[in-house]
Structure formats: C-alpha cells, structure tokens
Amino acid sequence: MKYKIKSRIWIESDHGVFLGEGRVRLLKAIAKTGSLSQAAKCLGMSYKKAWNLLNSMNTIGNRPLVTTAIGGKGGGGASLTAYGEEVIQTFDEINQKCWEFLDHELHKVSL
C-alpha cells in the first residue's frame, strides 16, 4: 500500500496568524497582477477578505510586505516590498524542506 502524508504550515505570532499557504498565494497573485483587487479576483476571494488578510500581514510582520496606491484617474496598485519577496521565498523553502522531511519519515512507515 502506498501512503501519502499531508501537512499545512503556518506562522503565528502573539497577535495571530502571520503567514500561511493562502496568504502566500495572495502575495504571489499581487506580485503577478500588481493589484490587490485583481489578485483577489484571480483567487476567487472577495476584495474585503483580501484586504483584511493583507492588512493583517502588514500589521503583524516586522515590516510591510506590500505597498498599495489608492486608485483614481491613473488607477491604484499594489506591489511586494523586498521584505515581502523574502518572506515568500523563506516560506516556500520551509515548506519544501518540511515536505522532504515528512516524505523521508513516511518512507519508514511504508517499509
């Protein structure tokens, strides 16, 4: 019999959840689209939910992950800060290393 191991990682502070898979997907969508509203639309979430998640990350983080510009004649926008890019990369690395470790450990059970 072949087994699979499932895991989800998130990072919390005393103030709540800072980062998780869904929040990282939102950050990546912002980086791709340059817009919080477009990122929310791509992910099938409401703008309000996306804004709340982003505000939470920017508040809990050591520094803002995303900067935003209010819309208007030229339109608004959103872009990742250098810190936001670092956080995504670090989270992805943590996830990859965790999955590799868990797969290795699962192999012991599958013998």
C-alpha positions in Angstrom: 0.0 0.0 0.0 1.2 3.5 -0.9 0.8 6.2 1.7 0.7 10.0 1.4 1.4 12.4 4.2 -0.5 15.7 4.4 0.7 18.8 6.1 -0.1 22.5 6.3 2.3 25.0 7.8 1.5 28.5 9.1 3.5 31.0 11.1 1.8 32.7 14.1 2.8 35.5 16.4 1.2 36.5 19.7 -1.1 38.7 17.6 -2.4 35.9 15.3 -1.6 34.2 12.1 1.1 36.0 10.1 1.6 33.7 7.1 0.2 30.5 5.7 -0.3 28.9 2.3 -3.4 31.0 1.4 -1.7 34.2 2.4 1.4 33.4 0.3 -0.9 32.6 -2.7 -2.4 36.1 -2.2 1.1 37.7 -2.1 2.1 35.9 -5.2 -1.0 36.9 -7.0 -0.4 40.6 -6.0 3.1 40.3 -7.4 1.8 38.8 -10.7 -1.1 41.2 -11.2 0.2 44.4 -9.5 -3.3 44.8 -8.0 -5.0 43.7 -4.8 -8.4 43.6 -6.4 -7.1 41.6 -9.4 -5.2 39.2 -7.1 -8.4 38.6 -5.1 -10.4 38.0 -8.3 -7.8 35.5 -9.5 -8.1 33.6 -6.3 -11.8 33.7 -6.1 -11.9 35.7 -2.9 -13.7 39.0 -2.1 -11.7 42.2 -2.1 -12.7 42.7 1.6 -11.2 39.3 2.6 -8.0 40.0 0.6 -7.7 43.5 2.1 -8.2 42.0 5.6 -5.5 39.3 5.0 -3.1 41.9 3.6 -3.7 44.3 6.4 -3.1 41.6 9.0 0.2 40.5 7.4 1.4 44.1 7.1 0.4 44.7 10.8 1.9 41.5 12.2 5.0 41.5 10.1 8.2 43.2 11.1 7.8 45.5 8.1 5.1 45.8 5.4 5.0 43.0 2.8 3.0 45.0 0.3 2.7 48.7 -0.5 -0.5 50.0 -2.1 -1.5 53.0 -4.0 -5.1 54.3 -3.9 -6.9 54.2 -7.2 -8.0 57.2 -9.1 -7.6 58.6 -12.6 -4.4 56.6 -13.2 -5.6 53.6 -11.2 -4.1 52.2 -8.0 -1.9 49.3 -7.5 -0.1 47.0 -5.1 3.4 45.7 -5.1 5.6 43.5 -2.9 8.3 45.1 -0.9 11.7 43.5 -0.7 10.7 42.1 2.7 7.5 40.6 1.1 9.6 38.8 -1.5 12.0 37.5 1.1 9.1 36.2 3.2 7.6 34.3 0.3 10.9 32.7 -0.6 11.6 31.7 3.0 8.1 30.3 3.5 8.4 28.3 0.3 11.8 26.9 1.4 10.4 26.0 4.8 7.5 24.2 3.1 9.8 22.3 0.7 12.2 21.2 3.5 9.2 20.1 5.6 7.7 18.0 2.8 11.1 16.4 2.1 11.5 15.6 5.8 7.9 14.2 6.1 8.3 12.1 2.9 11.6 10.7 4.3 9.9 9.8 7.6 6.9 8.4 5.9 9.1 6.0 4.0 10.0 4.4 7.3 6.3 3.5 7.8 5.9 2.3 4.3 8.6 -0.4 4.5 
